[in-house]
Amino acid sequence: MSPYVWREADGTFSMLLRVVDDRGDSTGSLWFARGDGLEFVPHHGPAVKPGPEPEDVGGCEDPTVVARDDGILVYYTGVMADGTAQLLYAVGPDAHSLGKRGVAHASTAADHNTKEAAIERLNDGWILLFEYSRDGRSQIGRAEAESPAGPWTEQENPIRRRKGQWDSWHLSTGPLLIDEPEGPVMFYNGATPDAVWSIGWVRFDATCRHVVERSIDPLIAAPAASGAAGRRISFAASAVRVEDRIFLYYTHDDRNLMRATLVCPFSKP
């Protein structure tokens, strides 16, 4: 699950994704795969695996890749032995040679389980949108930094839940396209009180502080029936713009990796 896809200079596509083995001794590890944008072949062995550090001994989830001059920076969710989570990061010349660097954005007493990073350059700095939990509900937070490695200064939440709608209870970060012609677009995830997750979209102003427009109905609705784990989940993970199309990669029922193709310019609600 959680397929983060990016396009290489030679036109091929790379992916980091979360893989859970049948033993169930962790929530997963991060694997690398390469392909043509629709079909991917995984490489043997995990690129980032749990432990021995306590910050991720329980699992590694939700990769997000940031390109750098000297390689890549990978944000991911580290799960501790007690199940709590926070944003960690690793760096390396490529996805095969990543070294862990520790906590990128920690959980706090009020904001639990920081995870699901969307990170982009904004003006002279960097912006981080992330999921966190407060009072039993997932929310989307916003933070700024001078470097993609932080440290991050939290700002006001950029988007709110909508009463009575498909995103009335939980909100979670999805891919952020910062350079769209009419302003930054994020494909985000929202859920009802019974944790039925669907995918919508929001367009921000140039600072990603304020909502300009937002989908009324889901762009991709939750599955009609529960999957093998008893869940109804459509969950966006990454997006790649290819000329006049956007490839949106998402997880169906936390088991199947999917791609939707959107035609640009992106439609209004």
Backbone torsions as a table, in degrees:
resi	resn	phi	psi	omega
1	MET	NA	-179.3	178.3
2	SER	54.7	55.8	-177.3
3	PRO	-76.1	111.2	173.0
4	TYR	-97.3	117.6	-174.7
5	VAL	-116.6	139.3	173.3
6	TRP	-140.7	159.9	-177.4
7	ARG	-101.2	132.7	179.5
8	GLU	-84.4	167.3	-178.4
9	ALA	-62.1	-28.2	-179.2
10	ASP	-86.4	6.2	177.3
11	GLY	92.1	-11.8	176.3
12	THR	-76.8	169.6	-177.4
13	PHE	-117.9	139.1	175.5
14	SER	-114.9	155.4	-178.3
15	MET	-142.7	138.5	161.5
16	LEU	-112.4	136.1	-177.9
17	LEU	-144.3	160.1	177.1
18	ARG	-89.8	129.1	179.2
19	VAL	-120.2	130.9	178.2
20	VAL	-112.6	125.0	179.8
21	ASP	-87.1	168.2	-173.9
22	ASP	-70.7	-16.6	-178.2
23	ARG	-71.3	-27.9	177.5
24	GLY	69.4	25.1	-178.8
25	ASP	-86.4	-1.6	172.8
26	SER	-155.6	171.8	177.9
27	THR	-82.4	-3.3	174.2
28	GLY	139.9	172.1	173.3
29	SER	-132.4	169.5	-177.5
30	LEU	-102.7	127.9	-179.1
31	TRP	-118.1	151.7	178.2
32	PHE	-103.3	142.2	176.1
33	ALA	-143.2	158.9	178.5
34	ARG	-137.9	148.3	-179.3
35	GLY	-170.9	-160.9	-175.7
36	ASP	-97.9	8.5	-178.6
37	GLY	105.5	-19.3	177.4
38	LEU	-122.0	-42.7	177.1
39	GLU	-111.2	130.6	-176.5
40	PHE	-125.3	146.6	177.0
41	VAL	-115.5	119.2	179.9
42	PRO	-75.0	147.2	173.0
43	HIS	-83.1	160.2	-176.0
44	HIS	-76.9	128.2	175.3
45	GLY	87.8	150.9	-178.1
46	PRO	-73.6	147.1	173.7
47	ALA	-82.4	-33.7	175.6
48	VAL	-137.8	124.2	-179.3
49	LYS	-124.2	159.1	-176.0
50	PRO	-61.7	146.9	173.2
51	GLY	64.7	-176.3	-0.5
52	PRO	-75.6	-1.2	-179.9
53	GLU	-64.4	140.6	-179.3
54	PRO	-64.7	-23.8	-176.6
55	GLU	-65.2	-24.7	-179.2
56	ASP	-138.8	25.3	-178.7
57	VAL	-65.6	-22.5	-179.9
58	GLY	-88.8	-10.6	178.2
59	GLY	151.4	160.0	177.6
60	CYS	-125.2	128.1	-172.7
61	GLU	-138.3	169.7	163.2
62	ASP	52.2	62.0	-179.4
63	PRO	-72.6	145.6	171.0
64	THR	-137.2	131.2	-173.0
65	VAL	-108.1	134.4	174.8
66	VAL	-120.4	121.8	178.8
67	ALA	-74.7	138.8	176.3
68	ARG	-130.5	164.7	179.7
69	ASP	-60.8	-31.9	-176.7
70	ASP	-102.7	13.1	179.5
71	GLY	142.7	-133.3	-179.5
72	ILE	-134.3	154.6	171.1
73	LEU	-116.5	130.7	-177.9
74	VAL	-118.2	116.3	170.0
75	TYR	-85.1	141.7	174.8
76	TYR	-153.4	162.2	177.6
77	THR	-87.9	123.6	175.0
78	GLY	-101.4	129.4	-179.2
79	VAL	-105.6	127.7	179.8
80	MET	-84.5	173.9	-176.6
81	ALA	-61.5	-29.0	-179.1
82	ASP	-89.0	4.6	177.6
83	GLY	92.4	-9.2	176.5
84	THR	-73.7	154.9	-173.1
85	ALA	-135.3	157.4	173.5
86	GLN	-159.3	164.7	-177.3
87	LEU	-78.7	125.7	175.1
88	LEU	-116.6	172.9	175.2
89	TYR	-147.8	157.4	177.0
90	ALA	-136.8	154.4	180.0
91	VAL	-135.0	157.4	177.2
92	GLY	178.6	169.7	179.1
93	PRO	-67.6	-23.4	177.5
94	ASP	-161.9	-179.9	-175.8
95	ALA	-71.3	-11.3	179.0
96	HIS	-89.0	-10.6	-171.6
97	SER	-134.8	56.6	-176.5
98	LEU	-94.3	135.3	175.0
99	GLY	-115.4	132.4	-178.1
100	LYS	-70.3	141.9	-179.7
101	ARG	-120.7	1.5	175.5
102	GLY	98.8	-151.6	-172.4
103	VAL	-79.4	130.5	175.6
104	ALA	-96.9	-43.1	177.5
105	HIS	-149.9	109.5	-169.9
106	ALA	-79.9	157.1	166.2
107	SER	-73.1	158.4	176.9
108	THR	-127.9	178.1	179.7
109	ALA	-62.1	-31.0	-179.4
110	ALA	-95.2	-35.6	-176.2
111	ASP	-109.9	100.6	-174.3
112	HIS	-91.1	154.6	167.6
113	ASN	53.9	58.7	173.1
114	THR	-64.7	132.8	-173.0
115	LYS	-165.9	-179.2	172.2
116	GLU	54.8	61.4	-176.4
117	ALA	-73.3	136.9	164.2
118	ALA	-122.5	117.2	-171.5
119	ILE	-131.4	131.3	-178.3
120	GLU	-146.8	155.9	172.6
121	ARG	-73.7	135.5	179.5
122	LEU	-136.6	112.7	-177.0
123	ASN	56.6	-122.4	-177.6
124	ASP	-94.0	4.6	-177.5
125	GLY	-135.7	-154.2	-178.0
126	TRP	-132.2	150.5	178.4
127	ILE	-121.3	140.3	176.9
128	LEU	-123.5	120.0	168.2
129	LEU	-105.5	137.1	-172.7
130	PHE	-151.4	157.5	174.4
131	GLU	-90.2	143.1	169.5
132	TYR	-147.6	166.1	-177.1
133	SER	-114.9	134.1	174.4
134	ARG	-143.8	130.9	179.6
135	ASP	55.4	36.4	175.0
136	GLY	79.3	9.7	179.8
137	ARG	-128.4	141.9	175.2
138	SER	-80.4	139.2	178.6
139	GLN	-133.6	166.5	177.9
140	ILE	-107.2	121.0	177.8
141	GLY	-101.9	168.8	-178.7
142	ARG	-136.7	138.6	178.2
143	ALA	-145.7	159.3	-179.2
144	GLU	-128.6	153.7	177.7
145	ALA	-156.5	162.1	176.1
146	GLU	-82.3	-19.2	-177.1
147	SER	-131.8	150.8	176.9
148	PRO	-65.9	-13.8	176.0
149	ALA	-91.5	3.3	-179.2
150	GLY	82.9	-166.0	4.3
151	PRO	-72.5	152.8	-172.0
152	TRP	-102.2	138.2	175.6
153	THR	-110.0	118.1	-175.8
154	GLU	-73.6	145.2	178.1
155	GLN	-120.4	-175.2	178.3
156	GLU	-67.9	146.5	177.4
157	ASN	-57.6	136.2	-175.6
158	PRO	-86.6	-12.3	-174.1
159	ILE	-148.3	144.7	-175.7
160	ARG	-120.0	159.9	173.2
161	ARG	-68.5	157.8	179.5
162	ARG	-121.0	119.4	-176.5
163	LYS	-61.2	132.0	176.0
164	GLY	78.8	3.2	-177.9
165	GLN	-105.0	180.0	-179.8
166	TRP	-68.3	-16.5	178.8
167	ASP	-115.4	40.3	-172.3
168	SER	-83.2	-16.7	-171.9
169	TRP	-118.2	-54.3	179.8
170	HIS	-115.3	147.0	169.1
171	LEU	-130.3	140.8	176.8
172	SER	-142.3	148.0	-177.0
173	THR	-66.6	143.6	169.1
174	GLY	-127.2	-166.6	-176.8
175	PRO	-67.5	141.8	-179.4
176	LEU	-113.3	121.3	175.3
177	LEU	-103.1	103.7	-168.3
178	ILE	-79.7	-24.1	-171.1
179	ASP	-107.0	25.2	177.8
180	GLU	-66.4	145.2	-172.5
181	PRO	-56.4	-36.7	-177.4
182	GLU	-97.7	8.4	178.4
183	GLY	123.5	160.7	-177.1
184	PRO	-57.2	138.2	178.3
185	VAL	-121.0	133.3	171.7
186	MET	-118.9	130.5	169.5
187	PHE	-88.9	112.5	-172.7
188	TYR	-115.5	168.5	-177.4
189	ASN	-114.1	135.5	179.9
190	GLY	-136.2	154.3	-176.5
191	ALA	-143.0	157.8	174.1
192	THR	-87.5	173.8	-179.1
193	PRO	-59.1	-25.7	178.6
194	ASP	-91.5	19.1	173.2
195	ALA	61.3	41.1	169.8
196	VAL	-92.5	110.8	-170.5
197	TRP	-99.5	133.1	175.0
198	SER	-130.4	171.1	-177.2
199	ILE	-114.6	129.5	174.2
200	GLY	-126.9	-168.7	177.7
201	TRP	-144.0	155.0	178.8
202	VAL	-140.0	141.2	173.5
203	ARG	-108.4	127.5	179.9
204	PHE	-98.4	167.9	167.2
205	ASP	-73.0	179.9	-172.8
206	ALA	-63.8	-20.5	-179.6
207	THR	-93.7	-6.1	-174.8
208	CYS	59.2	30.9	175.9
209	ARG	-101.1	-27.7	-172.1
210	HIS	-130.4	144.0	178.3
211	VAL	-80.0	128.7	175.6
212	VAL	-95.1	-46.2	175.0
213	GLU	-153.8	161.6	-170.2
214	ARG	-155.0	141.5	-178.9
215	SER	-65.6	137.5	177.9
216	ILE	-78.3	-49.7	177.5
217	ASP	-100.9	161.7	176.8
218	PRO	-62.1	144.0	171.0
219	LEU	-72.5	-42.9	173.1
220	ILE	-129.5	114.6	-175.6
221	ALA	-76.8	162.6	173.4
222	ALA	-62.1	151.6	175.9
223	PRO	-56.1	149.0	-177.5
224	ALA	-69.9	-29.0	-178.8
225	ALA	-126.8	155.5	179.5
226	SER	-68.2	145.7	177.1
227	GLY	-83.7	-165.7	-175.0
228	ALA	-62.3	-30.4	179.9
229	ALA	-91.1	8.3	178.8
230	GLY	77.7	20.9	-177.3
231	ARG	-114.3	155.9	171.2
232	ARG	-120.1	98.7	-170.6
233	ILE	-138.0	124.8	159.3
234	SER	-116.8	126.1	-169.3
235	PHE	-140.9	114.4	-177.6
236	ALA	-74.0	141.0	-177.1
237	ALA	-124.7	-36.0	-178.1
238	SER	-160.3	164.3	179.6
239	ALA	-147.6	141.3	179.0
240	VAL	-129.8	126.6	175.5
241	ARG	-88.5	128.4	176.8
242	VAL	-128.2	98.6	-177.8
243	GLU	56.6	-116.0	-175.7
244	ASP	-96.4	21.8	179.5
245	ARG	-130.2	154.9	170.9
246	ILE	-120.5	123.3	173.1
247	PHE	-90.6	116.3	179.8
248	LEU	-105.7	118.5	-178.6
249	TYR	-100.9	132.2	-176.5
250	TYR	-148.7	167.0	179.7
251	THR	-106.3	135.8	177.7
252	HIS	-109.3	116.9	-179.9
253	ASP	59.0	28.1	178.6
254	ASP	58.5	20.9	-177.1
255	ARG	-135.1	-38.5	-173.3
256	ASN	-107.9	130.9	177.4
257	LEU	-89.7	128.6	-173.1
258	MET	-125.5	158.2	171.8
259	ARG	-132.5	130.1	172.0
260	ALA	-109.1	142.5	178.3
261	THR	-109.1	120.6	179.7
262	LEU	-106.9	138.4	-179.7
263	VAL	-94.7	133.5	-180.0
264	CYS	-96.5	153.3	2.3
265	PRO	-68.8	148.0	-174.4
266	PHE	-67.8	135.7	-173.0
267	SER	-68.8	151.0	172.4
268	LYS	-81.5	165.8	-178.0
269	PRO	-60.9	NA	NA
